[in-house]
Amino acid sequence: MKKFQEFITTNFTWIVAAYVLLQLLLLFKFPLPYSSDSRYLYGLAQQCINAGKFYPLPEHLYHDYLVAPVFINLLVILLKLWNSQYIIALFNIALNTAQIFLLFTITRKIFTRNIAVISCVLYMLYLNNLGMVLMNFNDLLFNVLISAALLLFMRETLTGMVLSGLLTGLAVGVRPVAWAFLLAVIVITLWEWKQKRASNRPLFSMLIGTALTILMIGFIIKAGTGTFVYTSNFSGLNIIIGANDDALGGFQPKVFDKGKSGYIGNIESLTHEQREEFWRQKAFTWIQEHPVRWALLMPLKLIRMYITDDYNVSRLFFEQYSIYHVYRGIRYGEPMPAADRGYPAAYIVTWAVVQLLHHLFFFWIVWTSIKALIKTRHKVLPNKFIRIILIYCMVGIAMTLLAYGEARYKYPYLLTHFIFTALYLNSDEL
């Protein structure tokens, strides 16, 4: 193991270069049909381009929700430069590579260069990161913004704090779970101030940066739509999916069927805000009537987040086929999607083997990272940046469990797993 670690540490630059080349080779898989969230986000951006405006358009106010205005408008800008999937893929490659740099720098500042290198190699071995290049998700952008905000915060300079706040505000405009990071910073900074180990002035600088960004996003959108919106607003929709008679911890749209609690008869005439309010009230009413049942769903939601890990891996092999379709085929006898039929048996077996190895690797990452935290807690927990990272993960996961669990929802917290698994492999360096 020591010789292997010496090899990757010595040749780290070449390993990253090879990973960038591997990402570029994925461009040959395009054009690909986007599916699910990727298709929806891409469609919103194309609507804005056709209208010659930015997101959201007035008609989007009558959708079920508004989603990630910072991400959608960035897509609009990119697609105006080159209206092709290739520019999205190239942007994903840039983000994926930037994340390696940020992960390396953050980990090296907290621990050692060897631990930083190992964490980055683990990141590159995690196949969902590679598959993310072929998708149109906001996950990569969100993680890069949060990582960059943390790195700037770690510099503990006035300029760094303001810039950290600006990036945190942008991250909120991509995903509301960024509030978990800001809360973690506030809690630890105030704790350090109470213990008279630090000033709280840098915190106010960061909060000013965050507030300015949010206000800028909100007022720009208000100028075009008359509504102050700065982030996704689907809390009501997500909460009711996880709080109804048919809830099982994961995504289950039965709640919106006629006769169910989430059904709205005249839905086309309602704005996203009115729909949100309706679903939120229905969800809270159900929770008040079934508090124990709702609480018992929490472990199921967490299990659904971590029990499978194929939100992008299958994309490296197929256009649409995934473990989810295998499940549907076994349980309901549904056929393989038409776009992915006709592959030879050897190809499908290769996919199955890769899936098995990937999941074993993923479960090992989760297990060893938890072991490392437990084993080294007395050494690492005094570090305020580690505490910020851990509180961010705990609060972020808790926010997710208020809604429902899906495999992709754990993605923002996997960087922490990589760091602690690297620590597990190099705990003697502490």
RAVENSUL-V182136 format. One record per backbone hydrogen bond with DSSP energy under -1.0 kcal/mol. CO is the residue of the C=O (numbers start at 1). NH is the residue of the N-H. Records with the same first field share a line. If there is no record, write none. Layout:
BEGIN
CO: NH, NH
END
This chain:
BEGIN
1: 5
2: 6
3: 7
4: 8
5: 9
6: 10
7: 11
11: 15
12: 16
13: 17
14: 18
15: 19
16: 20
17: 21
18: 22
19: 23
20: 24
21: 25
24: 27
25: 28
26: 29
27: 30
35: 38
36: 40
37: 41
38: 42
39: 43
40: 44
41: 45
42: 46
43: 47
44: 48
45: 49
46: 50
47: 51
48: 53
57: 60
58: 61
59: 62
60: 63
61: 272
66: 233
68: 72
69: 73
70: 74
71: 75
72: 76
73: 77
74: 78
75: 79
76: 80
77: 81
78: 82
82: 84
85: 89
86: 90
87: 91
88: 92
89: 93
90: 94
91: 95
92: 96
93: 97
94: 98
95: 99
96: 100
97: 101
98: 102
99: 103
100: 104
101: 105
102: 106
103: 107
104: 108
105: 109
106: 110
107: 111
112: 116
113: 117
114: 118
115: 119
116: 120
117: 121
118: 122
119: 123
120: 124
121: 125
122: 126
126: 129
127: 131
128: 132
130: 133
131: 134
132: 135
138: 142
139: 143
140: 144
141: 145
142: 146
143: 147
144: 148
145: 149
146: 150
147: 151
148: 152
149: 153
150: 154
153: 156
157: 161
158: 162
159: 163
160: 164
161: 165
162: 166
163: 167
164: 168
165: 169
166: 170
167: 171
168: 172
169: 173
171: 174, 175
173: 70
175: 178
176: 179
177: 180
178: 182
179: 183
180: 184
181: 185
182: 186
183: 187
184: 188
185: 189
186: 190
187: 191
188: 192
189: 193
190: 194
191: 195
192: 197
193: 196
200: 204
201: 205
202: 206
203: 207
204: 208
205: 209
206: 210
207: 211
208: 212
209: 213
210: 214
211: 215
212: 216
213: 217
214: 218
215: 219
216: 220
217: 221
218: 222
219: 223
221: 225
222: 226
234: 238
235: 239
236: 240
237: 241
238: 242
244: 247
249: 405
253: 256
254: 257
255: 262
257: 260
260: 263
266: 269
267: 270
271: 275
272: 276
273: 277
274: 278
275: 279
276: 280
277: 281
278: 282
279: 283
280: 284
281: 285
282: 286
283: 287
284: 288
285: 289
286: 290
290: 294
291: 295
292: 296
295: 298
297: 301
298: 302
299: 303
300: 304
301: 305
302: 306
303: 307
313: 316
314: 317, 318
322: 326
323: 327
324: 328
325: 329
326: 330
327: 331
328: 332, 334
329: 333
337: 340
338: 341
344: 348
345: 349
346: 350
347: 351
348: 352
349: 353
350: 354
351: 355
352: 356
353: 357
354: 358
355: 359
356: 360
357: 361
358: 362
359: 363
360: 364
361: 365
362: 366
363: 367
364: 368
365: 369
366: 370
367: 371
368: 372
369: 373
370: 374
371: 375
372: 376
376: 379, 380
377: 381
380: 383
383: 387
384: 388
385: 389
386: 390
387: 391
388: 392
389: 393
390: 394
391: 395
392: 396
393: 397
394: 398
395: 399
396: 400
397: 401
400: 403
406: 409
407: 410
408: 411
410: 413
411: 414
413: 417
414: 418
415: 419
416: 420
417: 421
418: 422
419: 423
420: 424
421: 425
426: 429
427: 430
END
